[in-house]
């Protein structure tokens, strides 16, 4: 059982008495030691950890939220909170800098991006951004996870879930992606083998998981390539190294999600089983 310290941080209410209890575990190295104390704010029965509240607001992941709390840049009901493990009520006023955070409902929107749209939340130099395509998807503010080039089509995920965004963009999780590529000329078997074995680009060694000619593609211009790298323009740069120009690039698979029943330029909300799948990524 964890010790709790109930403390009201606002409305000038009288501070509640603090109760301390010792917790004993089974005999062993930790026998007789007290467990770490967790502070709570308010008296609501639906308390949640402050780092989760921040993550649910779409600011960042829980781990990054802990860093913000420790740095003293988060306030609850007007008071700075720096202790990790602090719990808050859903109705508490939580701020980061000058911004009041809102624990919005988490949303997950999948778009089949068409050509000609830039992956940007707000780009004054381009009228056509992907945000225009999902403007009516939900009332919550969502953001693209990663990016696709202006001329690249295919799957692009949007969400306000900071933790999921962190997982899908961090290299350690190795998110699987599959692209359908059309080249300006046939890909030689020699170059195909070289790509499969790994090639050196200006930013390091790149290895793909699989590369094959598309079935029925007698010209050998159509290629299917699977990789985990999230480096900028990685697929185009792989083929450019051997003198090929990518005429068409379409992301057909992303982190277990596919384009099935999703026409170009349209979006859909993820099903709960798909959301659960993303949360289980490790």
C-alpha positions as CSV (number, residue, x, y, z in Angstrom):
1,X,0.0,0.0,0.0
2,X,1.4,3.4,-1.0
3,X,1.4,6.3,1.4
4,X,-0.7,9.2,0.2
5,X,-0.4,12.8,1.0
6,X,-3.6,14.8,0.3
7,X,-3.0,18.4,-0.3
8,X,-5.2,21.1,-1.8
9,X,-3.3,23.6,-4.0
10,X,-6.0,26.1,-4.7
11,X,-9.1,28.0,-3.5
12,X,-7.4,28.9,-0.2
13,X,-9.0,25.9,1.5
14,X,-7.7,24.6,4.7
15,X,-5.0,22.0,4.1
16,X,-6.1,18.5,4.8
17,X,-4.2,16.6,7.5
18,X,-1.4,14.4,6.3
19,X,-1.5,10.7,7.2
20,X,1.5,8.5,7.1
21,X,1.4,4.7,7.1
22,X,4.3,2.3,7.0
23,X,4.1,-0.5,4.5
24,X,5.9,-3.8,5.0
25,X,6.7,-6.3,2.3
26,X,7.7,-9.9,2.6
27,X,11.0,-10.6,4.3
28,X,13.9,-9.6,2.0
29,X,16.1,-6.8,1.1
30,X,13.3,-4.2,1.2
31,X,11.7,-5.5,4.5
32,X,10.5,-2.7,6.7
33,X,11.2,0.1,4.1
34,X,8.5,2.6,3.3
35,X,7.3,2.9,-0.2
36,X,7.7,6.1,-2.2
37,X,5.2,8.7,-1.3
38,X,2.8,10.1,-4.0
39,X,1.2,13.5,-3.7
40,X,-2.4,14.1,-4.7
41,X,-4.1,17.3,-5.6
42,X,-7.8,17.8,-4.8
43,X,-10.3,15.2,-3.5
44,X,-11.9,13.7,-6.6
45,X,-12.1,10.0,-6.7
46,X,-11.0,10.0,-10.4
47,X,-7.4,11.0,-9.8
48,X,-4.8,10.5,-12.5
49,X,-1.1,11.0,-12.6
50,X,0.1,14.4,-13.7
51,X,2.4,13.0,-16.4
52,X,-0.5,11.1,-18.0
53,X,-2.7,14.3,-17.9
54,X,0.1,16.1,-19.8
55,X,0.5,13.3,-22.3
56,X,-3.2,13.1,-22.9
57,X,-3.2,16.8,-23.7
58,X,-1.0,16.0,-26.7
59,X,2.1,17.8,-25.4
60,X,4.5,14.9,-25.2
61,X,5.0,11.4,-23.9
62,X,4.8,10.5,-20.2
63,X,8.5,10.2,-19.9
64,X,9.1,13.7,-21.4
65,X,6.3,15.0,-19.2
66,X,8.2,13.8,-16.1
67,X,11.1,15.9,-17.3
68,X,8.9,19.0,-17.6
69,X,7.5,18.4,-14.1
70,X,11.0,18.0,-12.6
71,X,12.1,21.2,-14.4
72,X,9.4,23.1,-12.6
73,X,7.6,24.4,-15.7
74,X,4.3,22.8,-14.8
75,X,1.7,24.3,-12.4
76,X,-1.4,22.9,-10.9
77,X,-4.0,25.3,-9.7
78,X,-1.4,28.1,-9.8
79,X,1.3,26.3,-7.9
80,X,4.5,24.8,-9.3
81,X,4.6,21.0,-8.9
82,X,8.0,19.2,-9.2
83,X,7.4,15.9,-7.5
84,X,7.0,12.9,-9.8
85,X,4.0,10.7,-9.2
86,X,1.7,13.7,-8.3
87,X,-1.9,13.0,-9.0
88,X,-4.5,15.5,-10.1
89,X,-8.3,15.8,-10.6
90,X,-9.5,16.0,-14.2
91,X,-10.9,19.4,-13.3
92,X,-7.7,20.9,-12.0
93,X,-6.1,23.8,-13.8
94,X,-2.9,22.4,-15.2
95,X,-0.6,24.8,-17.1
96,X,2.7,24.4,-19.1
97,X,4.3,27.8,-19.5
98,X,1.5,30.2,-20.4
99,X,-0.7,27.4,-21.9
100,X,-3.5,25.8,-20.0
101,X,-3.6,22.1,-20.8
102,X,-6.8,20.3,-21.7
103,X,-7.1,16.6,-21.3
104,X,-8.9,16.0,-24.5
105,X,-10.3,12.8,-25.8
106,X,-7.6,10.9,-27.7
107,X,-8.1,10.7,-31.4
108,X,-6.5,8.6,-34.1
109,X,-7.1,9.5,-37.8
110,X,-5.7,7.6,-40.8
111,X,-5.4,9.5,-44.1
112,X,-4.6,8.2,-47.5
113,X,-2.6,11.2,-48.6
114,X,-2.8,12.4,-52.2
115,X,0.0,14.0,-54.2
116,X,0.6,17.7,-53.9
117,X,0.0,18.2,-50.2
118,X,2.8,19.1,-47.7
119,X,3.0,17.5,-44.3
120,X,2.8,20.6,-42.2
121,X,0.5,21.9,-39.4
122,X,0.9,25.5,-40.6
123,X,3.0,26.4,-43.6
124,X,2.4,30.0,-44.9
125,X,4.2,29.2,-48.1
126,X,1.8,26.3,-49.1
127,X,-1.9,26.5,-49.4
128,X,-2.3,22.8,-49.6
129,X,-1.3,21.1,-46.4
130,X,-2.5,17.7,-45.0
131,X,-4.3,19.5,-42.2
132,X,-6.9,20.7,-44.7
133,X,-7.7,17.1,-45.6
134,X,-8.5,16.1,-42.0
135,X,-10.1,19.4,-40.9
136,X,-13.5,17.8,-40.2
137,X,-12.2,14.6,-38.7
138,X,-12.7,15.6,-35.1
139,X,-13.0,18.7,-32.9
140,X,-9.8,17.9,-31.0
141,X,-6.5,19.3,-32.4
142,X,-4.5,16.5,-34.0
143,X,-1.0,16.4,-35.5
144,X,0.6,14.3,-38.2
145,X,2.9,11.5,-37.0
146,X,6.1,11.9,-39.0
147,X,5.8,13.2,-42.5
148,X,5.5,12.3,-46.2
149,X,7.0,14.4,-48.9
150,X,4.8,16.6,-51.0
151,X,4.9,14.2,-53.9
152,X,4.7,11.0,-51.8
153,X,1.3,9.5,-51.4
154,X,-0.2,6.9,-48.9
155,X,-0.7,6.3,-45.3
156,X,-0.3,9.2,-42.8
157,X,-1.5,9.0,-39.2
158,X,-2.8,11.9,-37.1
159,X,-3.3,11.9,-33.4
160,X,-3.2,14.0,-30.2
161,X,-1.7,11.1,-28.3
162,X,1.8,12.1,-27.3
163,X,2.9,8.6,-26.2
164,X,1.8,7.0,-29.4
165,X,3.5,9.7,-31.4
166,X,6.8,9.1,-29.5
167,X,6.6,5.4,-30.2
168,X,5.9,5.7,-33.9
169,X,8.7,8.3,-34.5
170,X,11.5,7.0,-32.2
171,X,14.1,4.8,-34.0
172,X,14.3,2.3,-31.1
173,X,10.7,1.0,-31.9
174,X,11.6,0.2,-35.5
175,X,8.2,0.8,-37.1
176,X,7.6,-1.2,-40.2
177,X,6.8,0.6,-43.4
178,X,6.2,-0.7,-46.9
179,X,6.3,1.4,-50.1
180,X,5.3,0.8,-53.7
181,X,7.9,2.5,-55.9
182,X,7.8,3.2,-59.6
183,X,11.2,4.1,-61.1
184,X,12.1,5.8,-64.4
185,X,14.0,2.8,-65.6
186,X,14.2,-0.9,-64.7
187,X,16.0,-1.8,-61.5
188,X,18.9,-4.1,-62.3
189,X,19.3,-7.3,-60.3
190,X,22.8,-6.2,-59.3
191,X,21.5,-3.0,-57.8
192,X,18.6,-4.8,-56.1
193,X,21.1,-7.2,-54.4
194,X,23.3,-4.3,-53.3
195,X,20.3,-2.5,-51.7
196,X,19.3,-5.7,-49.9
197,X,22.8,-6.1,-48.5
198,X,22.9,-2.6,-47.2
199,X,24.3,0.6,-48.7
200,X,26.2,3.6,-47.3
201,X,24.5,7.0,-47.6
202,X,25.8,10.4,-46.4
203,X,24.1,9.9,-43.0
204,X,25.2,6.3,-42.4
205,X,24.5,2.7,-43.4
206,X,21.0,1.8,-44.5
207,X,19.6,-1.7,-44.6
208,X,16.2,-2.6,-45.9
209,X,14.2,-5.6,-44.6
210,X,13.0,-6.7,-48.1
211,X,13.0,-5.5,-51.7
212,X,11.2,-7.3,-54.6
213,X,9.9,-6.6,-58.0
214,X,6.2,-6.1,-57.9
215,X,4.4,-9.2,-59.1
216,X,3.4,-8.9,-62.8
217,X,5.8,-5.9,-63.2
218,X,7.6,-7.3,-66.3
219,X,9.5,-4.0,-66.8
220,X,11.1,-4.3,-63.3
221,X,10.3,-0.6,-62.8
222,X,7.7,-1.3,-60.1
223,X,9.3,-2.2,-56.7
224,X,8.1,-3.1,-53.3
225,X,10.4,-2.1,-50.5
226,X,10.1,-2.8,-46.7
227,X,12.2,-0.9,-44.1
228,X,12.1,0.4,-40.6
229,X,14.2,3.6,-41.1
230,X,12.5,6.9,-40.6
231,X,15.2,9.0,-42.1
232,X,14.2,11.9,-44.3
233,X,13.5,11.0,-48.0
234,X,15.2,7.6,-47.3
235,X,13.4,5.6,-50.1
236,X,14.1,8.2,-52.8
237,X,17.8,8.6,-51.7
238,X,18.3,4.8,-51.8
239,X,17.4,4.7,-55.5
240,X,19.1,8.0,-56.4
241,X,22.4,6.6,-55.2
242,X,22.3,4.2,-58.2
243,X,21.0,6.8,-60.7
244,X,17.3,6.0,-60.6
245,X,14.6,8.6,-60.3
246,X,11.5,7.8,-58.3
247,X,8.5,8.6,-60.5
248,X,5.9,7.5,-57.9
249,X,6.2,6.7,-54.2
250,X,3.2,5.3,-52.2
251,X,3.3,4.2,-48.6
252,X,0.9,1.2,-48.5
253,X,1.7,-0.1,-45.0
254,X,2.5,1.7,-41.8
255,X,2.8,0.2,-38.3
256,X,0.3,-2.5,-39.0
257,X,-2.1,-0.2,-40.8
258,X,-3.1,-0.6,-44.4
259,X,-5.0,1.3,-47.1
260,X,-7.8,-1.2,-47.3
261,X,-11.1,0.5,-48.0
262,X,-9.5,3.9,-47.8
263,X,-9.5,5.7,-51.2
264,X,-6.9,8.3,-52.0
265,X,-7.6,11.7,-50.3
266,X,-10.0,10.3,-47.7
267,X,-9.6,9.6,-44.0
268,X,-11.1,7.3,-41.3
269,X,-10.9,7.0,-37.5
270,X,-8.9,4.0,-36.3
271,X,-10.9,1.1,-34.8
272,X,-10.3,0.2,-31.2
273,X,-8.4,-2.9,-32.0
274,X,-6.0,-0.9,-34.2
275,X,-5.5,1.6,-31.3
276,X,-4.8,-1.2,-29.0
277,X,-2.2,-2.6,-31.4
278,X,-0.4,0.7,-31.6
279,X,-0.3,0.9,-27.8
280,X,1.2,-2.5,-27.5
281,X,4.2,-1.5,-29.7
282,X,7.5,-2.1,-27.8
